[in-house]
């Protein structure tokens, strides 16, 4: 029996074993924290410029739809929201709750910490300056 035939069952066994293991988290809390930290200056500047704001659902949105046509704005908003959703999933699992509950808690905290003049999208769907 040649080497190829002897190793085939070994490789099949390894693939079966790997398939039974629970997958590692797509991103760790540390990597998400690093992403947020890197993006923070851009997020803060766009908030201060009145282009983006916090929503009651725990995400960022462009205050006006046309602002999302700016590549920088759309890139920052999409990356931030993607990482927030990942964070909410991780925290929800740890806290034995849902990502929606975690997001709402984060939204509440972000609303209270928002700076004067920043836009906040309330439950009625309207933007208001703090």
Buried (B, 14 or more C-beta within 10 A) or exposed (E): EEEEEEEEEEEEEEEEEEEEEEEEEEBEEEEBEEBBEEBEEBBEEBBEEBBBBBBBBBBBBBBEEEBBEBEEBEEBBEBBBBBBBBBBBBBBEEEEEEBEBBBBBBBEEBBEEBEEEBBBBEEEEEBEEB
